[in-house]
Amino acid sequence: MIIPCSLIGYTFDGMSKVIPRASVQLPHTYRRRKTREVRVGEIGIGGNNPIRVQSMITAETMNTPAAVEQIIQLYEAGAEIVRVTAPNLREAQNLGEIKAELGRRGYGHIPLVADVHHQGMEIALEATKHVEKIRINPGLFVFRKPDPNRVEYSESEIQQELEAIEQALLPVIRACKERGVAMRIGVNHGSLSERIKVMYGDSPLGMVESALEYIRICEAHGFKEIVISLKASRVPVMLSANRLMVERMEQLGMDYPLHLGVTEAGDGMYARIKSAIGIGTLLAEGIGDTIRVSLAEDPVNEIEVCYDILQALGLRKTKVEYIACPSCGRTKFNLPTVLNQVREATKHLIGLDIAVMGCIVNGPGEMADADYGYVGRGSGKIALYRKGQLVKNDIPAERGVEELIALLKADGVWRDPPEES
């Protein structure tokens, strides 16, 4: 369940940074970049919308039952937009079957994105009949076989390529406008066109200029329902490209929302760390409107990581926030065990901040902005706090969780956990 910030004690200063409950004006924070809203079906990206969470199915597009099942799984896990690959015309046509089956199962409202790459005009045109958004890759949309010996392009050659791009893109723009379909101009560091690499290098600058070429064509034909992404497998490249894109858009008076992600991050803990650093750094700087964590795993695993990144930054809250000290020699109970006991008893109370602290030295101060605190006091005793104020002292540790639940009930914030399905 997704809880809007307004319901959990956080507020936004217009489009600016999140302000914690304590209402302290935090120094050295960034305003969220102001962007236009782009509608993807029922979901808005940018504007005043929360940071949106996306993922992509791994099932084959022609396997309609498997594709539909995975789309539903991702949606139920919290994905607000789901991407499906459309590498050829036949698969683009089958998007209609997928959408129809989703409708029959009561999930027709899930916004779908068609992923279009090589020689994309015909595929993209077909996809606009069935989905709410198309993603095109500027490096591949009008594909030219690379010439490794090419070192320069003449002005006339550059103009010819730009005209070829416009000729291929214009029918897609018209179809998007007629059908209310959004477009993601998705640049990948690993698939820049030869011309872009010759002109700007295999670099963040090349990524930005590649996106701008397509943006200018869209704008020239009155189409602004655009989301931009600049992804790389290297975090520094991804950070540099997105920062430069924001700088260039500000110079050009553009306000398009950005989709953030570290592509081909891999799997396991390191992939999660790479994604959190890349996505989280930009979000902390006020950059970004929708995110995807790309894992070489079941895509359902991506969703929790996305929401954890957003929660850590105070942007969206989808679980209880637990504040817990790392433990030390002053801790008089087994903190990992107690933390797990408290979590198991309260994890369904989404919206709360609960602190579990090992001792009285730093506990009360560090948990001052938590809703409730559970603090060890030594000699087998614990204390309970509410909003930093001591509520009950000298509680036997074995009754600590029971007394915490009693306090939550007395305050009217407790609800019984949902039954296991």
C-alpha positions in Angstrom: 0.0 0.0 0.0 1.3 3.4 -1.0 0.8 6.2 1.6 0.9 9.8 0.4 3.4 12.0 2.2 0.5 14.2 3.4 -0.8 11.3 5.5 2.3 10.4 7.3 3.5 13.6 8.9 5.6 14.9 6.0 4.9 17.9 4.0 6.3 19.4 0.8 7.3 23.1 0.6 5.6 23.5 -2.7 7.7 21.5 -5.0 10.7 21.6 -2.7 12.4 19.3 -0.2 10.7 17.1 2.3 10.4 18.7 5.8 10.5 16.2 8.7 7.9 16.1 11.4 10.0 18.2 13.7 9.5 21.1 11.2 13.1 22.0 11.3 14.3 23.8 8.2 17.2 21.6 7.1 20.2 23.4 5.6 22.1 22.3 2.5 19.1 20.5 0.9 17.8 20.7 -2.6 14.5 21.8 -4.0 12.8 19.2 -6.1 13.2 20.2 -9.8 10.0 21.6 -11.2 8.8 19.6 -14.1 5.7 19.3 -16.3 3.3 16.5 -15.7 3.2 13.8 -18.3 0.2 11.4 -18.1 0.8 7.7 -18.6 -2.8 6.4 -18.6 -4.1 7.1 -15.1 -0.6 7.8 -13.7 1.0 11.2 -13.7 4.8 11.6 -13.9 6.4 14.8 -12.8 4.6 17.9 -11.7 3.2 17.5 -8.2 3.1 13.7 -8.4 5.1 11.4 -6.1 8.2 9.8 -7.5 6.8 6.9 -9.6 8.0 3.3 -9.4 8.4 1.2 -12.6 9.7 -2.2 -13.7 9.8 -4.4 -16.8 8.7 -7.9 -17.3 11.1 -10.7 -18.4 8.4 -12.9 -19.9 8.4 -13.2 -23.6 5.9 -10.8 -25.2 4.4 -13.5 -27.4 3.7 -15.7 -24.3 0.5 -13.8 -23.4 -0.4 -15.7 -20.3 3.1 -15.4 -18.8 3.4 -11.8 -19.7 0.0 -11.0 -18.2 0.8 -12.9 -15.0 4.1 -11.1 -14.5 2.5 -7.7 -15.2 -0.1 -8.4 -12.5 2.6 -9.6 -10.1 4.6 -6.4 -10.6 1.5 -4.3 -10.1 0.5 -6.1 -6.9 4.0 -5.6 -5.6 3.8 -1.8 -6.2 4.9 -1.2 -9.7 2.9 1.8 -11.0 4.0 1.5 -14.6 5.2 -1.7 -16.4 7.3 -2.0 -19.5 7.1 -4.8 -22.1 9.6 -5.3 -24.9 8.5 -5.0 -28.5 11.5 -5.9 -30.6 9.5 -6.6 -33.7 6.2 -5.9 -35.3 4.6 -9.2 -34.4 5.4 -8.6 -30.7 4.1 -5.1 -30.9 0.8 -6.4 -32.3 0.6 -8.9 -29.5 0.6 -6.1 -27.0 -3.1 -5.8 -27.9 -3.7 -9.3 -26.8 -1.8 -8.7 -23.5 -3.9 -5.5 -22.9 -7.1 -7.3 -23.7 -6.4 -10.1 -21.3 -5.4 -7.7 -18.6 -8.8 -6.0 -19.1 -10.6 -9.4 -18.9 -8.9 -10.0 -15.6 -9.7 -6.6 -14.2 -6.2 -5.0 -14.6 -6.8 -3.1 -17.8 -5.9 0.2 -16.0 -2.2 -0.8 -15.5 -0.2 1.6 -17.6 2.0 -0.3 -20.1 5.1 1.0 -21.9 6.3 -0.6 -25.1 10.1 -0.9 -25.4 11.1 -0.1 -28.9 14.7 -0.2 -30.2 16.0 -1.0 -33.7 14.4 0.5 -36.8 11.5 1.6 -34.6 9.0 3.6 -36.6 6.7 0.7 -37.7 7.0 -1.0 -34.4 6.3 2.2 -32.4 3.3 3.0 -34.6 1.8 -0.3 -33.9 2.6 -0.1 -30.2 0.7 3.2 -29.8 -2.5 1.4 -30.5 -2.2 -0.7 -27.4 -0.1 1.0 -24.7 0.0 4.2 -22.7 3.6 5.0 -23.4 6.3 4.1 -25.8 10.1 4.1 -25.1 12.4 4.8 -28.0 16.2 4.5 -28.0 17.7 7.4 -30.0 20.9 5.4 -30.7 18.9 2.6 -32.4 15.6 4.1 -33.6 17.1 5.0 -37.0 20.0 2.5 -37.2 23.1 2.9 -39.2 25.7 0.2 -39.4 28.8 1.5 -37.6 32.0 2.2 -39.5 34.9 1.8 -37.1 37.1 3.9 -39.3 34.8 6.9 -39.3 36.4 10.0 -37.6 34.2 12.9 -38.8 30.9 13.9 -40.3 30.3 16.8 -42.6 27.6 19.3 -42.0 25.6 17.9 -44.9 25.9 14.4 -43.5 24.8 15.5 -40.1 21.8 17.3 -41.6 20.9 14.2 -43.7 20.8 12.0 -40.6 18.7 14.5 -38.6 16.3 14.7 -41.5 16.1 10.9 -41.5 15.4 10.8 -37.8 12.6 13.4 -38.2 11.1 11.5 -41.1 10.9 8.3 -39.0 9.9 10.0 -35.8 7.1 12.3 -37.2 4.5 9.5 -37.8 5.1 8.3 -34.3 4.7 11.8 -32.9 1.4 12.1 -34.7 0.2 8.8 -33.5 1.1 9.6 -29.9 -0.8 12.9 -30.2 -3.9 11.3 -31.7 -4.0 8.5 -29.1 -2.9 10.3 -26.0 0.3 8.2 -25.7 3.4 9.5 -23.9 6.9 8.9 -25.1 10.1 8.2 -23.2 13.3 9.2 -25.0 15.6 6.7 -23.4 19.3 7.1 -24.0 21.6 4.3 -23.0 25.3 4.9 -22.7 26.0 1.6 -24.3 24.0 2.2 -27.5 24.9 5.7 -28.7 24.9 6.1 -32.4 28.1 6.3 -34.3 27.5 9.9 -35.3 27.0 11.0 -31.8 30.1 9.2 -30.6 32.2 10.8 -33.4 30.8 14.3 -32.6 30.7 14.2 -28.8 32.5 11.1 -27.7 31.2 8.0 -25.8 30.3 10.4 -23.0 27.7 12.0 -20.8 27.7 14.9 -23.2 27.0 12.5 -26.1 24.1 11.1 -24.2 22.6 14.5 -23.5 23.0 15.7 -27.1 21.4 12.5 -28.4 18.3 13.1 -26.2 18.2 16.8 -27.2 18.1 15.9 -30.9 14.9 14.0 -30.4 13.4 16.5 -28.0 13.8 19.3 -30.5 12.1 17.3 -33.2 9.2 16.5 -30.9 8.9 20.2 -29.9 9.0 21.3 -33.5 5.9 19.3 -34.1 4.0 20.4 -30.9 4.6 17.3 -28.8 5.7 17.6 -25.2 4.3 14.5 -23.5 7.9 13.4 -23.1 9.9 11.7 -20.3 13.7 11.6 -20.6 16.1 8.9 -19.3 19.9 8.7 -19.5 21.1 5.4 -18.2 24.5 3.8 -17.8 25.9 0.8 -16.0 28.6 3.0 -14.4 27.2 5.2 -11.6 29.5 8.2 -12.2 28.5 8.3 -15.9 24.8 8.1 -15.0 25.1 10.9 -12.5 27.1 13.1 -14.8 24.7 12.6 -17.7 21.6 13.4 -15.7 23.1 16.5 -14.0 24.2 17.8 -17.4 20.8 17.1 -18.9 19.2 19.1 -16.1 21.6 22.0 -16.7 21.0 22.0 -20.5 17.2 21.8 -20.1 17.3 24.8 -17.7 19.3 26.7 -20.3 16.8 25.8 -23.0 13.7 26.4 -20.9 12.7 22.7 -20.9 10.9 21.1 -18.0 10.6 17.4 -18.9 10.5 14.8 -16.2 13.4 12.4 -15.8 13.3 8.6 -15.4 16.3 7.4 -13.3 18.1 4.1 -13.3 21.4 2.4 -13.3 21.1 0.0 -16.2 22.6 -3.5 -16.1 23.4 -3.1 -12.4 23.7 -6.9 -12.0 22.3 -8.8 -9.1 22.6 -9.2 -5.4 23.7 -6.7 -2.8 26.1 -4.9 -5.1 23.5 -4.2 -7.7 21.2 -2.7 -5.0 24.0 -0.5 -3.7 24.9 0.7 -7.2 21.2 1.5 -7.8 20.7 3.2 -4.5 23.8 5.4 -4.9 23.0 6.4 -8.5 19.2 6.9 -8.1 19.4 8.2 -4.5 22.1 10.7 -5.1 20.1 12.4 -7.9 16.8 12.3 -5.9 18.6 13.9 -2.9 19.6 16.7 -5.3 16.0 17.2 -6.3 16.4 15.4 -9.7 14.1 12.6 -10.9 10.4 11.9 -11.3 10.2 8.2 -11.8 12.7 5.3 -11.1 13.5 1.7 -11.9 16.0 -0.5 -10.2 17.3 -2.9 -12.9 18.2 -6.2 -11.4 19.3 -9.5 -13.1 16.7 -11.2 -10.9 13.0 -11.7 -10.7 11.8 -8.2 -11.5 9.4 -8.3 -8.5 12.6 -7.9 -6.4 13.1 -4.5 -7.9 10.0 -2.9 -6.4 11.0 -3.2 -2.7 14.4 -1.6 -3.5 12.7 1.3 -5.3 10.4 2.0 -2.3 13.3 1.6 0.2 15.3 4.2 -1.7 12.3 6.6 -1.7 11.5 5.9 2.0 15.2 6.5 3.0 15.0 9.9 1.4 11.6 10.7 3.0 9.9 10.9 -0.4 7.4 8.1 -0.1 6.5 5.8 2.9 5.4 2.3 2.4 6.5 0.5 5.6 7.2 1.3 9.2 10.4 3.2 9.7 12.6 1.4 12.3 15.3 3.4 14.0 17.8 1.2 15.7 21.3 1.6 17.1 24.1 -0.7 15.9 24.6 -1.9 19.5 27.7 -1.7 21.6 28.9 -2.8 25.1 26.3 -0.6 26.8 23.4 -2.5 25.3 21.8 -4.7 27.9 19.7 -6.9 25.7 20.2 -8.7 22.4 19.3 -5.8 20.2 18.9 -7.7 16.9 16.5 -10.2 18.5 14.5 -7.5 20.2 14.4 -5.4 17.0 13.0 -8.4 15.1 10.4 -9.0 17.8 9.2 -5.4 17.7 9.2 -5.5 13.9 7.2 -8.7 13.7 4.6 -7.2 16.0 4.3 -3.8 14.4 5.4 -4.0 10.7 1.8 -3.7 9.5 1.4 -0.3 11.1 2.5 1.6 8.0 3.1 5.3 8.7 4.7 4.9 12.1 8.3 5.6 13.1 9.5 3.2 15.9 12.9 3.4 17.5 14.5 0.4 19.3 17.6 1.6 21.2 20.0 -0.4 23.3 20.7 2.1 26.1 19.7 5.3 27.7 22.9 7.2 26.7 22.0 8.1 23.1 18.7 6.5 22.7 16.3 9.3 23.7 18.1 11.9 21.7 18.6 9.8 18.5 14.9 8.8 18.5 13.5 12.2 19.4 11.5 12.5 16.2 10.2 8.9 16.3 6.5 8.2 17.1 7.4 5.6 19.7 10.6 4.4 21.4 11.7 1.2 23.0 14.8 1.7 25.1 17.0 -0.6 27.2 17.7 0.6 30.7 19.8 -2.3 32.0 19.0 -4.9 34.7 16.5 -6.5 32.4 14.3 -3.4 32.1 13.1 -1.3 29.2 11.4 2.1 28.9 8.7 3.2 26.4 8.6 6.7 24.9 6.1 8.6 22.8 7.3 11.5 20.7 10.5 11.6 22.7 8.7 11.8 26.1 9.0 9.0 28.6 5.7 7.2 29.1 6.5 4.1 31.2 9.7 3.0 32.9 11.2 -0.1 34.4 9.2 -2.6 32.3 10.5 -6.1 32.5 12.2 -6.8 29.1 10.2 -10.0 28.6 7.0 -7.9 28.6 8.4 -5.1 26.4 6.6 -5.9 23.2 3.4 -6.6 25.0 3.5 -3.2 26.7 4.4 -1.4 23.5 1.3 -2.9 21.8 -0.8 -1.9 24.9 0.5 1.7 24.5 -0.3 1.7 20.7 -3.8 0.5 21.5 -4.3 3.1 24.2 -3.2 5.8 21.7 -5.7 4.5 19.1 -3.0 3.7 16.5 -3.1 0.0 16.8 -4.9 -2.2 14.3 -4.9 -6.0 14.0 -2.5 -7.3 11.4 -4.1 -8.7 8.2 -4.7 -12.4 8.2 -2.1 -14.5 6.2 -3.5 -15.5 2.8 
